[in-house]
Amino acid sequence: MGFLSKAIKSGIAVKAVEVAKREAAKPENQRKAKELFQKVSNSARKR
């Protein structure tokens, strides 16, 4: 039973990575990520 459980979990993890890569490739998500990074960088510099 443990082997089956691990296989299912690893399959879910692989699928999650594929979805994350696909979403990261979209231009609107790249823009949002850059904006978030700039906000975090600016707030860190203010401290």
C-alpha positions in Angstrom: 0.0 0.0 0.0 2.9 2.4 0.7 4.3 2.0 -2.8 1.0 2.8 -4.3 0.6 5.9 -2.1 4.1 7.1 -3.0 3.4 6.6 -6.7 0.2 8.6 -6.6 1.8 11.4 -4.6 4.7 11.6 -7.1 2.3 11.7 -10.0 0.4 14.6 -8.4 3.7 16.4 -7.9 4.7 15.9 -11.5 1.4 17.2 -12.7 1.7 20.3 -10.4 5.1 21.1 -11.8 3.8 20.9 -15.3 0.9 23.2 -14.5 3.3 25.7 -12.8 5.6 25.7 -15.8 2.7 26.3 -18.2 1.3 29.2 -16.1 4.8 30.7 -15.7 5.2 30.8 -19.5 2.2 33.0 -19.9 3.1 36.7 -20.6 0.5 38.1 -18.2 1.8 36.0 -15.4 5.4 36.9 -16.1 4.4 40.6 -15.9 2.6 40.0 -12.6 5.6 38.1 -11.2 8.0 41.0 -12.2 5.7 43.6 -10.5 5.5 41.5 -7.3 9.3 41.1 -7.3 9.7 44.9 -7.7 7.2 45.6 -4.8 9.1 43.1 -2.5 12.4 44.6 -3.5 11.3 48.2 -2.9 9.8 47.3 0.5 12.9 45.5 1.6 15.1 48.5 0.6 12.9 50.9 2.7 13.6 49.0 5.9 
